[in-house]
């Protein structure tokens, strides 16, 4: 999570208290999984977040300084593993204790948050495969009937995308223990790839 307006300041020429604050992510930049939240501490304020609209609302009568401190903690987060690079445009307005959040809020303050996606490593399942190889009685030890499929039920997935669009750059299979030079052979049938 990252604070969206950590240097925010609030002033009011005729009122020392606020009754509400509203921070929203513009509908044009809102993505699934976007979350706004504040650290309320002992402020006495309450918060509610509308995930469908990307709107965080703080309510409760408190001083300008209390609202300032709480609003400075408002953080953005998204736990979607398939998150893409992009930006979020956020808008903030507040209402003082004598005003109405619909008809008399403050002027909007805007901020742009850059979202940087991080590549997540692909997953291989199952992580442990136990197989038993029995030597063939045929003279051709490398014939198809003499081979053992090591990973017939292997499943590859990637948190960054759907299985149907995953593209792998490379794969390595190695014999780590008990390898016999000139005897043990690993091979792959690339004709099976689709």
N, C-alpha and C positions, 0 to 999 in steps of 0.2 A: 504494500500500500504506500501511496505517496500523498503528502499534504498538497492540496490544490491552491490554497491562498495563504501561505504561511506568514506573509507580511501585511495582511489586511489591517486597515484601521477604520474606525467608525466615529463620526462626529454628528451632532444634532444641535442646532442653534436654540431650540426651544423645548427640548425634552431630554431627560437624563436616563430614561428607561426605554427598552424595546419590548415588543410583545411577540414578534415572530421574525423568522428569516427563511428564505427559500433559495436553494441552490439547485439548478437544473442543468442537465446535459442536453444539448440541442438534439432534437429528433433526427436531424440529418447525420449526426455523428454517433448517436447512441448505438451500442452493440450489445448483443446478448451476453449476460454475465456482468455487465457494468454495475458497480456498486459504489455508493457514496455513504459515508458514515462519519459521525463526529464522536469525540470523547467528551462526555458530559461531565464527568467528575461529580463535584458537589454543587454544580451550577443551578440545580433545580429545574432545568429545562427538560423537555421531552423531544424525541425525534421520531420521525416516521419516513420511510423510503418507499416510493412507488417505482418498482423495478420496470414496469411496463412503460412508464413515461420518463424514467431517469430523474426523478425529482426528490430531493431531500428537504423536509420541512422541520424546522425547529420552532417550538412554541413554548410560551411561558414568559411572564413579566420578569425582567432582570435588567441590571444596569448595562450601559453601553460597554463597559469594560468586560463584564461577564460574557456578553455576546461576542465581543472581539476575541477573547481567549478561546471560546468554544469554536468559533468559526475558523480560527487559525488551525484547529486540529482536524478539520474536515478532510477526509482522505478518499482517494479513488483507488479502487481495486477491481481486478477481474481475474478469476481463477480458471477461466476457459483455457485449456491447454492448446487449443487451436487458434489462439489469438493472433491477429494480423497487425502489421505495422499500420499506424494511422494517427489521427488526432481526435481529441474530444474538445468541443467548445462548451464552456461552462458559463452560466449566468447567475449572478447573485443579486438579490434585493432584500431589504429589511423593512420592517414596519415598526414605528415607535408606538408607545403605549397609548397615544391619543389618536392613532390612525387606524386605517383599515387595510389589510393586506391585498384586497381586491381593488379598491378605489384610490388608495393613498399610500402605496409603497414608495420606497426610495427609488432613485434612478438605478438602472441596472449597471452592475460591474461585471466585465467579462474577462475570462482567462482561457487560454488555449493550452491543453495538456497533450504532449507528444507521447504516444504509446509505442514502445519498441518491443517487438516480439522476440522471444528467445527460442532457438531450435532445441527441441526435446529429443533425446536419443530414442531410436526405435526399440521396441520390446520383442523378445523372442520367448515363446512359450511352447512347451514346458521348459523351465530353466535347467532341469536335470533329466537326462535321458539315459536309461539303463537298458542295454541290449546285450544279447548273447550270440556270439558268432561261432558256428560249427563248421569246421573245415569240410570242404566238399570232397567227394571221392572221385570226381571227374579229373581227367588229365589237364583240362583247361581251367586253371584256377581263377582266370579272369573272366570266365563266361558269365552271362547274365544270371544263370541259375546259381552261381557260386557267390554272388554278391549279397550283402546284407544292407538293406536300406536303414540308415542310421536315424533319419528324422522323418518317418512317413506321416506323422501327425503334427508336424511343425506349423505353428501359426505366427505370422509376423504382424505387428501392429505399430502404429505411430501416433502418439498423443497429439501431434500437430495436425492430423488430417484423417480422412476416412480411409478404410482399408482399400477401397476401390481406386483411390488416387495416389497411394503410396508408391514412391519410386526410390529404390535403394541404389546406392552408388557402389557398394562392394559388400562382400561377405567373406569371412575366413573361418575355416574348419581345420582344427589341428589335433593331432594326437599328442597329448601332454605327458602321459605316463605309459611306459612299457613299449614305446615305439621300437620296431625292429627294422633296421635299415635293409632295404632290398626285399623285404617280405610284405610289410604292411603298405597298402595302397588305398588312397582316398580318391574318388572320382565323382564327377557330376554329369548328368545327362542334360545338356543344355537344350536338347530338342523338346524337352518337356515344358520348357518355359513358355508362358503365354502372355 
